[in-house]
Amino acid sequence: MKKIFYLLFIISLASCCKGKDDGTEIEKKDTIVVDSNNINLSILIDLSDRIDPATNPNPTMQYFQRDTEYIKAIEKGFLNHVKSKKIITYDDQMQVFFNPEPSDPKINDFTKELKISFNKDIPKSYFDSVDKKYSELPINIYQSAIKDGKYVGSDIWEFFKNKVNDYCIKQDKRNILFILTDGYMYHQNTKFEEKKENSYKTSYLTTKLIKANNLTTSGFKDAIEKNGYGFVKANENLSNLEVIVLGINPEKGNPFEEAVIKEYWENWFKKMKIKNYQIKSADLPSNLEPIILKAISGK
């Protein structure tokens, strides 16, 4: 009898161990491994009237021309990264987005052309074709938008709320999002406010709002903290997304306008748990290119 009991005990113990091992195997299969050497790079372009040379002229270099050079530098950094890898490890992609989509169907066609992907079967000639596309198509996009002249704003807030997870994040890759914007956030279809005690959050930021909130003195940070000014949080957790904002361009008249804009963006990113971000002013492309290349290489 004792022998039978002992045998049943051994079988039961073995079954428990087996179940534990099986569970471990299942857990391992469900775990997504992130390869930071594989990049998923996105570019979100603000096609509001900030790019209009008539509304916002700049004799040194028009803002739409700066944008196209920024994009060229981003593409350069992306290709440098791919070329630094062994061909067998190629698993990288880059794409361009607008929100909302422009009314001109040609721009959407250009966007499709700018969606590129590298894998181990890509021929060497593909590098040249990508370089050609990113040298020619971006300027066509801006010229088309300027000619159309229907600047309805750029809905960056809605993009972060409803699209960034699906469009810009791959769970197994290093995700980088470049945003080309002047820093003001506004769209007629996504304009709302959330007022609570000691908190006033908005889905938009304009120079008019900055003045209305009296953020025009050196004490703007204290005012922001005291009154709870800022953007409404659009996403819960974007910790696996790196964001680089290029082109901050404050309106003249308030010496603290640029700092206020950056403070709004920084606080917004922190609330959405974005750990790695940069916010840069609208400088000449030659000055920003080293920063762009470094951001992509991660070195």
CYANA upper distance limits for C-alpha pairs under 8 A (distance plus 0.5 A):
  1 MET  CA      5 PHE  CA      6.81
  2 LYS  CA      6 TYR  CA      6.58
  3 LYS  CA      7 LEU  CA      6.65
  4 ILE  CA      8 LEU  CA      6.77
  5 PHE  CA      9 PHE  CA      6.73
  6 TYR  CA     10 ILE  CA      6.88
  7 LEU  CA     11 ILE  CA      6.87
  8 LEU  CA     12 SER  CA      6.63
  9 PHE  CA     13 LEU  CA      6.68
 10 ILE  CA     14 ALA  CA      6.69
 11 ILE  CA     15 SER  CA      6.72
 12 SER  CA     16 CYS  CA      6.89
 13 LEU  CA     17 CYS  CA      6.87
 14 ALA  CA     18 LYS  CA      6.65
 15 SER  CA     19 GLY  CA      6.66
 16 CYS  CA     20 LYS  CA      6.73
 17 CYS  CA     21 ASP  CA      6.76
 18 LYS  CA     22 ASP  CA      6.65
 19 GLY  CA     23 GLY  CA      6.68
 20 LYS  CA     24 THR  CA      6.83
 21 ASP  CA     25 GLU  CA      6.78
 22 ASP  CA     26 ILE  CA      6.75
 23 GLY  CA     27 GLU  CA      6.62
 24 THR  CA     28 LYS  CA      6.66
 25 GLU  CA     29 LYS  CA      6.81
 26 ILE  CA     30 ASP  CA      6.83
 27 GLU  CA     31 THR  CA      6.85
 32 ILE  CA    171 GLN  CA      7.48
 32 ILE  CA    172 ASP  CA      6.73
 33 VAL  CA    172 ASP  CA      6.23
 34 VAL  CA    171 GLN  CA      7.19
 34 VAL  CA    172 ASP  CA      4.60
 34 VAL  CA    173 LYS  CA      5.88
 34 VAL  CA    174 ARG  CA      7.74
 35 ASP  CA    172 ASP  CA      6.46
 35 ASP  CA    173 LYS  CA      5.86
 35 ASP  CA    174 ARG  CA      7.33
 36 SER  CA    173 LYS  CA      6.20
 36 SER  CA    174 ARG  CA      5.23
 37 ASN  CA    173 LYS  CA      8.03
 37 ASN  CA    174 ARG  CA      7.54
 38 ASN  CA     90 TYR  CA      7.83
 38 ASN  CA     91 ASP  CA      6.14
 38 ASN  CA     92 ASP  CA      5.79
 38 ASN  CA    173 LYS  CA      5.86
 38 ASN  CA    174 ARG  CA      6.59
 39 ILE  CA     91 ASP  CA      7.97
 39 ILE  CA     92 ASP  CA      5.42
 39 ILE  CA     93 GLN  CA      6.96
 39 ILE  CA    173 LYS  CA      6.19
 39 ILE  CA    174 ARG  CA      5.41
 39 ILE  CA    175 ASN  CA      6.57
 39 ILE  CA    176 ILE  CA      7.89
 40 ASN  CA     92 ASP  CA      6.31
 40 ASN  CA     93 GLN  CA      5.55
 40 ASN  CA     94 MET  CA      6.50
 40 ASN  CA    168 CYS  CA      7.73
 40 ASN  CA    169 ILE  CA      7.79
 40 ASN  CA    170 LYS  CA      7.42
 40 ASN  CA    173 LYS  CA      6.72
 40 ASN  CA    174 ARG  CA      6.52
 40 ASN  CA    175 ASN  CA      5.37
 40 ASN  CA    176 ILE  CA      6.81
 41 LEU  CA     78 PHE  CA      8.40
 41 LEU  CA     93 GLN  CA      6.72
 41 LEU  CA     94 MET  CA      5.14
 41 LEU  CA     95 GLN  CA      7.13
 41 LEU  CA    168 CYS  CA      7.83
 41 LEU  CA    175 ASN  CA      6.46
 41 LEU  CA    176 ILE  CA      5.30
 41 LEU  CA    177 LEU  CA      6.43
 41 LEU  CA    178 PHE  CA      8.36
 42 SER  CA     94 MET  CA      6.12
 42 SER  CA     95 GLN  CA      5.53
 42 SER  CA     96 VAL  CA      6.30
 42 SER  CA     97 PHE  CA      7.86
 42 SER  CA    168 CYS  CA      6.56
 42 SER  CA    175 ASN  CA      8.48
 42 SER  CA    176 ILE  CA      6.74
 42 SER  CA    177 LEU  CA      5.26
 42 SER  CA    178 PHE  CA      6.71
 43 ILE  CA     94 MET  CA      8.47
 43 ILE  CA     95 GLN  CA      6.83
 43 ILE  CA     96 VAL  CA      5.19
 43 ILE  CA     97 PHE  CA      6.52
 43 ILE  CA    177 LEU  CA      6.28
 43 ILE  CA    178 PHE  CA      5.25
 43 ILE  CA    179 ILE  CA      6.40
 43 ILE  CA    180 LEU  CA      8.03
 44 LEU  CA     96 VAL  CA      6.53
 44 LEU  CA     97 PHE  CA      5.28
 44 LEU  CA     98 PHE  CA      6.23
 44 LEU  CA     99 ASN  CA      8.37
 44 LEU  CA    177 LEU  CA      7.80
 44 LEU  CA    178 PHE  CA      6.70
 44 LEU  CA    179 ILE  CA      5.30
 44 LEU  CA    180 LEU  CA      6.80
 45 ILE  CA     96 VAL  CA      7.99
 45 ILE  CA     97 PHE  CA      6.85
 45 ILE  CA     98 PHE  CA      5.98
 45 ILE  CA     99 ASN  CA      8.43
 45 ILE  CA    179 ILE  CA      6.56
 45 ILE  CA    180 LEU  CA      5.50
 45 ILE  CA    181 THR  CA      7.29
 46 ASP  CA     98 PHE  CA      7.30
 46 ASP  CA     99 ASN  CA      8.16
 46 ASP  CA    153 GLY  CA      7.99
 46 ASP  CA    154 SER  CA      5.75
 46 ASP  CA    156 ILE  CA      8.44
 46 ASP  CA    179 ILE  CA      8.08
 46 ASP  CA    180 LEU  CA      6.36
 46 ASP  CA    181 THR  CA      5.67
 47 LEU  CA     51 ILE  CA      7.14
 47 LEU  CA     98 PHE  CA      7.99
 47 LEU  CA    142 TYR  CA      8.26
 47 LEU  CA    145 ALA  CA      7.61
 47 LEU  CA    151 TYR  CA      7.50
 47 LEU  CA    153 GLY  CA      7.33
 47 LEU  CA    154 SER  CA      6.76
 48 SER  CA     52 ASP  CA      8.47
 48 SER  CA    151 TYR  CA      5.38
 48 SER  CA    152 VAL  CA      6.77
 48 SER  CA    153 GLY  CA      4.89
 48 SER  CA    154 SER  CA      6.26
 49 ASP  CA     55 THR  CA      7.46
 49 ASP  CA     56 ASN  CA      8.22
 49 ASP  CA    151 TYR  CA      5.83
 49 ASP  CA    153 GLY  CA      7.67
 50 ARG  CA     55 THR  CA      7.90
 50 ARG  CA     56 ASN  CA      6.64
 50 ARG  CA     63 TYR  CA      7.97
 50 ARG  CA    181 THR  CA      8.40
 50 ARG  CA    182 ASP  CA      7.29
 51 ILE  CA     56 ASN  CA      7.47
 51 ILE  CA     62 GLN  CA      8.27
 51 ILE  CA     63 TYR  CA      6.07
 51 ILE  CA     64 PHE  CA      5.52
 51 ILE  CA    142 TYR  CA      8.26
 51 ILE  CA    146 ILE  CA      7.91
 52 ASP  CA     56 ASN  CA      6.32
 52 ASP  CA     57 PRO  CA      7.81
 52 ASP  CA     63 TYR  CA      8.44
 52 ASP  CA     64 PHE  CA      8.07
 52 ASP  CA    146 ILE  CA      6.58
 53 PRO  CA     57 PRO  CA      4.97
 53 PRO  CA     58 ASN  CA      7.73
 53 PRO  CA     62 GLN  CA      6.86
 53 PRO  CA     63 TYR  CA      7.96
 53 PRO  CA     64 PHE  CA      8.40
 56 ASN  CA     63 TYR  CA      8.44
 57 PRO  CA     62 GLN  CA      6.77
 57 PRO  CA     63 TYR  CA      8.25
 58 ASN  CA     62 GLN  CA      5.46
 58 ASN  CA     63 TYR  CA      7.49
 61 MET  CA     65 GLN  CA      7.07
 61 MET  CA     66 ARG  CA      7.18
 61 MET  CA    284 LEU  CA      8.24
 62 GLN  CA     66 ARG  CA      6.93
 63 TYR  CA     67 ASP  CA      6.73
 63 TYR  CA    282 ALA  CA      8.43
 64 PHE  CA     68 THR  CA      6.91
 64 PHE  CA    139 ILE  CA      8.48
 64 PHE  CA    142 TYR  CA      6.93
 65 GLN  CA     69 GLU  CA      6.90
 65 GLN  CA    139 ILE  CA      8.02
 66 ARG  CA     70 TYR  CA      6.65
 66 ARG  CA    284 LEU  CA      7.22
 66 ARG  CA    285 PRO  CA      6.55
 67 ASP  CA     71 ILE  CA      6.70
 67 ASP  CA    180 LEU  CA      7.43
 67 ASP  CA    247 GLY  CA      8.40
 68 THR  CA     72 LYS  CA      6.71
 68 THR  CA    138 PRO  CA      6.35
 68 THR  CA    139 ILE  CA      6.59
 69 GLU  CA     73 ALA  CA      6.71
 69 GLU  CA    285 PRO  CA      6.46
 70 TYR  CA     74 ILE  CA      6.71
 70 TYR  CA    285 PRO  CA      6.45
 70 TYR  CA    288 LEU  CA      8.14
 70 TYR  CA    289 GLU  CA      7.54
 71 ILE  CA     75 GLU  CA      6.67
 71 ILE  CA    134 TYR  CA      8.03
 71 ILE  CA    138 PRO  CA      8.15
 72 LYS  CA     76 LYS  CA      6.65
 72 LYS  CA    134 TYR  CA      6.78
 72 LYS  CA    135 SER  CA      7.12
 73 ALA  CA     77 GLY  CA      6.70
 73 ALA  CA    289 GLU  CA      6.23
 73 ALA  CA    292 ILE  CA      7.27
 73 ALA  CA    293 LEU  CA      7.61
 74 ILE  CA     78 PHE  CA      6.68
 74 ILE  CA    289 GLU  CA      8.49
 74 ILE  CA    292 ILE  CA      6.77
 74 ILE  CA    293 LEU  CA      7.42
 74 ILE  CA    296 ILE  CA      8.35
 75 GLU  CA     79 LEU  CA      6.65
 75 GLU  CA    131 ASP  CA      8.09
 75 GLU  CA    134 TYR  CA      7.51
 76 LYS  CA     80 ASN  CA      6.55
 76 LYS  CA    293 LEU  CA      8.13
 77 GLY  CA     81 HIS  CA      6.75
 77 GLY  CA    292 ILE  CA      7.67
 77 GLY  CA    293 LEU  CA      5.35
 77 GLY  CA    294 LYS  CA      8.50
 77 GLY  CA    296 ILE  CA      6.53
 77 GLY  CA    297 SER  CA      7.59
 78 PHE  CA     82 VAL  CA      6.93
 78 PHE  CA     94 MET  CA      8.45
 78 PHE  CA    296 ILE  CA      7.25
 79 LEU  CA     83 LYS  CA      6.55
 79 LEU  CA    127 PHE  CA      8.05
 80 ASN  CA     84 SER  CA      6.72
 81 HIS  CA     85 LYS  CA      7.49
 81 HIS  CA    296 ILE  CA      8.11
 81 HIS  CA    297 SER  CA      6.91
 82 VAL  CA     90 TYR  CA      7.31
 82 VAL  CA     92 ASP  CA      7.79
 85 LYS  CA     89 THR  CA      7.10
 85 LYS  CA     90 TYR  CA      7.47
 86 LYS  CA     90 TYR  CA      7.47
 87 ILE  CA    119 ASN  CA      8.17
 87 ILE  CA    120 LYS  CA      5.80
 88 ILE  CA    119 ASN  CA      8.13
 88 ILE  CA    120 LYS  CA      5.34
 89 THR  CA    119 ASN  CA      7.93
 89 THR  CA    120 LYS  CA      7.02
 90 TYR  CA    118 PHE  CA      6.27
 90 TYR  CA    119 ASN  CA      5.00
 90 TYR  CA    120 LYS  CA      5.70
 91 ASP  CA    117 SER  CA      7.95
 91 ASP  CA    118 PHE  CA      6.01
 91 ASP  CA    119 ASN  CA      5.35
 91 ASP  CA    120 LYS  CA      7.89
 92 ASP  CA    117 SER  CA      6.33
 92 ASP  CA    118 PHE  CA      5.70
 92 ASP  CA    119 ASN  CA      7.51
 93 GLN  CA    115 LYS  CA      8.04
 93 GLN  CA    116 ILE  CA      6.12
 93 GLN  CA    117 SER  CA      4.71
 93 GLN  CA    118 PHE  CA      6.61
 94 MET  CA    114 LEU  CA      8.17
 94 MET  CA    115 LYS  CA      6.33
 94 MET  CA    116 ILE  CA      5.90
 94 MET  CA    117 SER  CA      7.03
 95 GLN  CA    111 THR  CA      8.10
 95 GLN  CA    114 LEU  CA      6.37
 95 GLN  CA    115 LYS  CA      4.77
 95 GLN  CA    116 ILE  CA      6.89
 96 VAL  CA    111 THR  CA      6.55
 96 VAL  CA    114 LEU  CA      6.94
 96 VAL  CA    115 LYS  CA      7.16
 97 PHE  CA    111 THR  CA      7.71
 98 PHE  CA    102 PRO  CA      7.88
 98 PHE  CA    154 SER  CA      8.19
 99 ASN  CA    154 SER  CA      6.30
 99 ASN  CA    155 ASP  CA      5.98
 99 ASN  CA    156 ILE  CA      7.26
 99 ASN  CA    159 PHE  CA      7.05
100 PRO  CA    154 SER  CA      7.06
100 PRO  CA    155 ASP  CA      6.87
101 GLU  CA    108 ASN  CA      7.88
102 PRO  CA    107 ILE  CA      7.28
102 PRO  CA    108 ASN  CA      7.79
102 PRO  CA    145 ALA  CA      8.02
104 ASP  CA    108 ASN  CA      7.69
104 ASP  CA    144 SER  CA      8.08
104 ASP  CA    145 ALA  CA      8.31
104 ASP  CA    148 ASP  CA      8.27
105 PRO  CA    109 ASP  CA      6.87
106 LYS  CA    110 PHE  CA      6.75
107 ILE  CA    111 THR  CA      6.75
107 ILE  CA    140 ASN  CA      8.44
107 ILE  CA    141 ILE  CA      6.04
107 ILE  CA    144 SER  CA      7.78
108 ASN  CA    112 LYS  CA      6.97
109 ASP  CA    113 GLU  CA      7.04
110 PHE  CA    114 LEU  CA      6.84
110 PHE  CA    137 LEU  CA      6.77
110 PHE  CA    138 PRO  CA      8.46
110 PHE  CA    141 ILE  CA      7.66
111 THR  CA    115 LYS  CA      7.05
113 GLU  CA    133 LYS  CA      7.78
114 LEU  CA    130 VAL  CA      8.36
114 LEU  CA    133 LYS  CA      7.25
114 LEU  CA    134 TYR  CA      7.50
114 LEU  CA    137 LEU  CA      8.31
116 ILE  CA    130 VAL  CA      7.91
118 PHE  CA    122 ILE  CA      6.72
122 ILE  CA    126 TYR  CA      7.08
124 LYS  CA    128 ASP  CA      8.30
125 SER  CA    129 SER  CA      7.08
126 TYR  CA    130 VAL  CA      6.69
127 PHE  CA    131 ASP  CA      6.72
128 ASP  CA    132 LYS  CA      6.62
129 SER  CA    133 LYS  CA      6.72
130 VAL  CA    134 TYR  CA      6.74
131 ASP  CA    135 SER  CA      6.62
132 LYS  CA    136 GLU  CA      6.78
133 LYS  CA    137 LEU  CA      6.10
134 TYR  CA    138 PRO  CA      6.84
135 SER  CA    139 ILE  CA      8.44
136 GLU  CA    140 ASN  CA      7.37
137 LEU  CA    141 ILE  CA      6.85
138 PRO  CA    142 TYR  CA      7.00
139 ILE  CA    143 GLN  CA      6.60
140 ASN  CA    144 SER  CA      6.49
141 ILE  CA    145 ALA  CA      6.75
142 TYR  CA    146 ILE  CA      6.60
143 GLN  CA    147 LYS  CA      6.54
144 SER  CA    148 ASP  CA      6.59
145 ALA  CA    149 GLY  CA      6.75
145 ALA  CA    150 LYS  CA      8.06
146 ILE  CA    150 LYS  CA      8.49
152 VAL  CA    187 HIS  CA      7.24
152 VAL  CA    188 GLN  CA      7.84
153 GLY  CA    185 MET  CA      8.48
153 GLY  CA    186 TYR  CA      6.47
153 GLY  CA    187 HIS  CA      5.59
153 GLY  CA    188 GLN  CA      8.04
154 SER  CA    185 MET  CA      7.55
154 SER  CA    186 TYR  CA      6.90
154 SER  CA    187 HIS  CA      6.38
155 ASP  CA    159 PHE  CA      6.87
155 ASP  CA    185 MET  CA      7.68
155 ASP  CA    186 TYR  CA      6.83
155 ASP  CA    187 HIS  CA      5.67
155 ASP  CA    190 THR  CA      7.59
156 ILE  CA    160 PHE  CA      6.89
156 ILE  CA    185 MET  CA      7.17
156 ILE  CA    186 TYR  CA      8.31
157 TRP  CA    161 LYS  CA      6.73
157 TRP  CA    185 MET  CA      7.94
157 TRP  CA    190 THR  CA      8.19
157 TRP  CA    203 SER  CA      6.84
157 TRP  CA    204 TYR  CA      8.14
157 TRP  CA    234 ALA  CA      7.03
158 GLU  CA    162 ASN  CA      6.42
158 GLU  CA    163 LYS  CA      7.98
158 GLU  CA    190 THR  CA      7.44
158 GLU  CA    234 ALA  CA      7.98
159 PHE  CA    163 LYS  CA      5.44
159 PHE  CA    164 VAL  CA      6.37
160 PHE  CA    164 VAL  CA      5.51
160 PHE  CA    165 ASN  CA      8.24
160 PHE  CA    234 ALA  CA      6.40
160 PHE  CA    235 ASN  CA      7.04
161 LYS  CA    234 ALA  CA      5.10
161 LYS  CA    235 ASN  CA      6.05
163 LYS  CA    167 TYR  CA      6.30
163 LYS  CA    168 CYS  CA      8.36
164 VAL  CA    168 CYS  CA      5.67
164 VAL  CA    169 ILE  CA      7.40
165 ASN  CA    169 ILE  CA      5.80
168 CYS  CA    175 ASN  CA      7.32
168 CYS  CA    176 ILE  CA      8.18
168 CYS  CA    177 LEU  CA      7.50
169 ILE  CA    173 LYS  CA      8.39
169 ILE  CA    175 ASN  CA      6.27
169 ILE  CA    240 ASN  CA      8.09
169 ILE  CA    241 LEU  CA      7.42
170 LYS  CA    174 ARG  CA      8.11
170 LYS  CA    175 ASN  CA      7.28
171 GLN  CA    240 ASN  CA      8.40
174 ARG  CA    240 ASN  CA      7.90
174 ARG  CA    241 LEU  CA      8.01
175 ASN  CA    240 ASN  CA      7.17
175 ASN  CA    241 LEU  CA      5.61
175 ASN  CA    242 GLU  CA      6.65
176 ILE  CA    241 LEU  CA      6.43
176 ILE  CA    242 GLU  CA      5.22
176 ILE  CA    243 VAL  CA      6.44
176 ILE  CA    244 ILE  CA      8.30
176 ILE  CA    296 ILE  CA      8.25
177 LEU  CA    241 LEU  CA      7.67
177 LEU  CA    242 GLU  CA      6.58
177 LEU  CA    243 VAL  CA      5.31
177 LEU  CA    244 ILE  CA      6.81
178 PHE  CA    243 VAL  CA      6.35
178 PHE  CA    244 ILE  CA      5.30
178 PHE  CA    245 VAL  CA      6.34
178 PHE  CA    246 LEU  CA      7.77
179 ILE  CA    243 VAL  CA      7.94
179 ILE  CA    244 ILE  CA      6.75
179 ILE  CA    245 VAL  CA      5.22
179 ILE  CA    246 LEU  CA      6.61
180 LEU  CA    245 VAL  CA      6.60
180 LEU  CA    246 LEU  CA      5.53
180 LEU  CA    247 GLY  CA      6.41
181 THR  CA    245 VAL  CA      7.60
181 THR  CA    246 LEU  CA      6.82
181 THR  CA    247 GLY  CA      5.86
181 THR  CA    248 ILE  CA      6.81
182 ASP  CA    246 LEU  CA      8.20
182 ASP  CA    247 GLY  CA      5.60
182 ASP  CA    248 ILE  CA      4.61
182 ASP  CA    249 ASN  CA      5.14
182 ASP  CA    250 PRO  CA      7.54
182 ASP  CA    282 ALA  CA      7.98
183 GLY  CA    247 GLY  CA      7.80
183 GLY  CA    248 ILE  CA      5.43
183 GLY  CA    249 ASN  CA      7.17
183 GLY  CA    250 PRO  CA      8.09
183 GLY  CA    261 ILE  CA      6.71
183 GLY  CA    262 LYS  CA      8.11
184 TYR  CA    204 TYR  CA      7.95
184 TYR  CA    205 LEU  CA      5.77
184 TYR  CA    206 THR  CA      6.04
184 TYR  CA    207 THR  CA      8.22
184 TYR  CA    261 ILE  CA      7.74
185 MET  CA    203 SER  CA      8.13
185 MET  CA    204 TYR  CA      5.33
185 MET  CA    205 LEU  CA      5.40
185 MET  CA    206 THR  CA      7.19
186 TYR  CA    190 THR  CA      8.06
186 TYR  CA    191 LYS  CA      7.45
186 TYR  CA    203 SER  CA      8.03
186 TYR  CA    204 TYR  CA      5.33
186 TYR  CA    205 LEU  CA      6.80
186 TYR  CA    206 THR  CA      7.61
187 HIS  CA    191 LYS  CA      6.74
187 HIS  CA    204 TYR  CA      8.00
190 THR  CA    203 SER  CA      7.41
191 LYS  CA    202 THR  CA      8.10
191 LYS  CA    203 SER  CA      6.28
191 LYS  CA    204 TYR  CA      6.75
192 PHE  CA    202 THR  CA      6.45
192 PHE  CA    203 SER  CA      6.22
192 PHE  CA    204 TYR  CA      8.06
193 GLU  CA    200 TYR  CA      7.73
193 GLU  CA    201 LYS  CA      6.28
193 GLU  CA    202 THR  CA      4.89
193 GLU  CA    203 SER  CA      6.99
193 GLU  CA    232 VAL  CA      8.32
194 GLU  CA    199 SER  CA      8.38
194 GLU  CA    200 TYR  CA      6.44
194 GLU  CA    201 LYS  CA      5.61
194 GLU  CA    202 THR  CA      6.69
194 GLU  CA    232 VAL  CA      7.80
195 LYS  CA    199 SER  CA      6.42
195 LYS  CA    200 TYR  CA      5.18
195 LYS  CA    201 LYS  CA      6.92
196 LYS  CA    200 TYR  CA      6.86
198 ASN  CA    226 LYS  CA      7.40
198 ASN  CA    227 ASN  CA      5.56
198 ASN  CA    228 GLY  CA      6.20
199 SER  CA    227 ASN  CA      5.93
199 SER  CA    228 GLY  CA      4.46
199 SER  CA    229 TYR  CA      6.69
200 TYR  CA    227 ASN  CA      7.10
200 TYR  CA    228 GLY  CA      5.99
200 TYR  CA    229 TYR  CA      5.51
200 TYR  CA    230 GLY  CA      7.45
201 LYS  CA    228 GLY  CA      7.55
201 LYS  CA    229 TYR  CA      6.00
201 LYS  CA    230 GLY  CA      5.47
201 LYS  CA    231 PHE  CA      5.69
201 LYS  CA    232 VAL  CA      5.62
202 THR  CA    229 TYR  CA      8.44
202 THR  CA    230 GLY  CA      6.91
202 THR  CA    231 PHE  CA      5.44
202 THR  CA    232 VAL  CA      5.85
203 SER  CA    231 PHE  CA      5.95
203 SER  CA    232 VAL  CA      5.98
204 TYR  CA    231 PHE  CA      7.32
205 LEU  CA    209 LEU  CA      6.83
205 LEU  CA    210 ILE  CA      7.88
205 LEU  CA    231 PHE  CA      8.32
205 LEU  CA    261 ILE  CA      8.46
206 THR  CA    210 ILE  CA      6.92
207 THR  CA    211 LYS  CA      6.82
207 THR  CA    251 GLU  CA      7.66
207 THR  CA    257 GLU  CA      8.31
208 LYS  CA    212 ALA  CA      6.65
209 LEU  CA    213 ASN  CA      6.60
210 ILE  CA    214 ASN  CA      6.85
210 ILE  CA    215 LEU  CA      5.98
210 ILE  CA    216 THR  CA      7.89
210 ILE  CA    257 GLU  CA      8.14
210 ILE  CA    260 VAL  CA      8.37
211 LYS  CA    215 LEU  CA      6.50
211 LYS  CA    216 THR  CA      7.07
214 ASN  CA    220 PHE  CA      8.29
215 LEU  CA    219 GLY  CA      8.18
215 LEU  CA    220 PHE  CA      5.40
215 LEU  CA    223 ALA  CA      7.64
215 LEU  CA    224 ILE  CA      8.37
215 LEU  CA    256 PHE  CA      8.14
215 LEU  CA    257 GLU  CA      8.26
215 LEU  CA    260 VAL  CA      7.66
216 THR  CA    220 PHE  CA      7.13
216 THR  CA    254 ASN  CA      6.45
216 THR  CA    255 PRO  CA      7.92
216 THR  CA    256 PHE  CA      6.44
216 THR  CA    257 GLU  CA      7.48
217 THR  CA    256 PHE  CA      7.07
218 SER  CA    256 PHE  CA      7.41
219 GLY  CA    223 ALA  CA      6.94
220 PHE  CA    224 ILE  CA      6.60
220 PHE  CA    256 PHE  CA      8.40
220 PHE  CA    260 VAL  CA      7.56
221 LYS  CA    225 GLU  CA      6.73
221 LYS  CA    260 VAL  CA      8.29
221 LYS  CA    263 GLU  CA      8.34
222 ASP  CA    226 LYS  CA      6.44
223 ALA  CA    227 ASN  CA      6.46
223 ALA  CA    229 TYR  CA      8.39
224 ILE  CA    228 GLY  CA      6.06
224 ILE  CA    229 TYR  CA      5.33
224 ILE  CA    230 GLY  CA      7.79
225 GLU  CA    229 TYR  CA      7.29
230 GLY  CA    264 TYR  CA      5.90
230 GLY  CA    267 ASN  CA      7.73
230 GLY  CA    268 TRP  CA      7.61
231 PHE  CA    264 TYR  CA      7.07
231 PHE  CA    265 TRP  CA      8.26
231 PHE  CA    268 TRP  CA      6.47
232 VAL  CA    268 TRP  CA      8.11
233 LYS  CA    268 TRP  CA      6.95
233 LYS  CA    271 LYS  CA      6.99
233 LYS  CA    272 MET  CA      7.14
234 ALA  CA    272 MET  CA      7.83
235 ASN  CA    272 MET  CA      6.07
236 GLU  CA    271 LYS  CA      8.22
236 GLU  CA    272 MET  CA      5.81
236 GLU  CA    273 LYS  CA      7.91
237 ASN  CA    272 MET  CA      5.74
237 ASN  CA    273 LYS  CA      5.92
237 ASN  CA    274 ILE  CA      7.97
238 LEU  CA    272 MET  CA      6.28
238 LEU  CA    273 LYS  CA      6.07
238 LEU  CA    274 ILE  CA      5.85
239 SER  CA    272 MET  CA      8.08
239 SER  CA    273 LYS  CA      5.65
239 SER  CA    274 ILE  CA      5.28
239 SER  CA    275 LYS  CA      6.63
240 ASN  CA    274 ILE  CA      7.90
241 LEU  CA    274 ILE  CA      6.92
241 LEU  CA    276 ASN  CA      8.02
242 GLU  CA    274 ILE  CA      7.29
242 GLU  CA    275 LYS  CA      7.79
242 GLU  CA    276 ASN  CA      5.56
242 GLU  CA    277 TYR  CA      6.18
243 VAL  CA    274 ILE  CA      8.21
243 VAL  CA    276 ASN  CA      7.13
243 VAL  CA    277 TYR  CA      5.19
243 VAL  CA    278 GLN  CA      7.02
244 ILE  CA    277 TYR  CA      6.02
244 ILE  CA    278 GLN  CA      5.22
244 ILE  CA    279 ILE  CA      6.45
244 ILE  CA    280 LYS  CA      8.22
245 VAL  CA    277 TYR  CA      8.42
245 VAL  CA    278 GLN  CA      6.62
245 VAL  CA    279 ILE  CA      5.14
245 VAL  CA    280 LYS  CA      6.45
246 LEU  CA    279 ILE  CA      6.78
246 LEU  CA    280 LYS  CA      5.46
246 LEU  CA    281 SER  CA      6.64
246 LEU  CA    282 ALA  CA      6.99
247 GLY  CA    280 LYS  CA      6.72
247 GLY  CA    281 SER  CA      5.32
247 GLY  CA    282 ALA  CA      4.19
247 GLY  CA    283 ASP  CA      7.50
248 ILE  CA    258 GLU  CA      7.75
248 ILE  CA    279 ILE  CA      8.09
248 ILE  CA    280 LYS  CA      6.67
248 ILE  CA    281 SER  CA      4.69
248 ILE  CA    282 ALA  CA      5.71
249 ASN  CA    258 GLU  CA      7.63
249 ASN  CA    281 SER  CA      6.74
249 ASN  CA    282 ALA  CA      6.23
250 PRO  CA    257 GLU  CA      6.38
250 PRO  CA    258 GLU  CA      5.77
250 PRO  CA    261 ILE  CA      8.34
251 GLU  CA    257 GLU  CA      7.80
256 PHE  CA    260 VAL  CA      6.68
257 GLU  CA    261 ILE  CA      6.76
258 GLU  CA    262 LYS  CA      6.81
259 ALA  CA    263 GLU  CA      6.58
260 VAL  CA    264 TYR  CA      6.78
261 ILE  CA    265 TRP  CA      6.94
262 LYS  CA    266 GLU  CA      6.50
262 LYS  CA    279 ILE  CA      7.28
263 GLU  CA    267 ASN  CA      6.59
264 TYR  CA    268 TRP  CA      6.66
265 TRP  CA    269 PHE  CA      6.65
266 GLU  CA    270 LYS  CA      6.76
267 ASN  CA    271 LYS  CA      6.76
268 TRP  CA    272 MET  CA      6.95
269 PHE  CA    273 LYS  CA      6.78
269 PHE  CA    274 ILE  CA      5.68
269 PHE  CA    275 LYS  CA      8.18
269 PHE  CA    277 TYR  CA      8.30
270 LYS  CA    274 ILE  CA      6.07
270 LYS  CA    275 LYS  CA      7.34
283 ASP  CA    287 ASN  CA      7.05
283 ASP  CA    288 LEU  CA      7.09
284 LEU  CA    288 LEU  CA      7.09
285 PRO  CA    289 GLU  CA      6.25
286 SER  CA    290 PRO  CA      8.25
287 ASN  CA    291 ILE  CA      8.33
288 LEU  CA    292 ILE  CA      6.74
289 GLU  CA    293 LEU  CA      6.62
290 PRO  CA    294 LYS  CA      6.58
291 ILE  CA    295 ALA  CA      6.61
292 ILE  CA    296 ILE  CA      6.93
293 LEU  CA    297 SER  CA      6.67
294 LYS  CA    298 GLY  CA      6.31
294 LYS  CA    299 LYS  CA      6.33
295 ALA  CA    299 LYS  CA      7.87
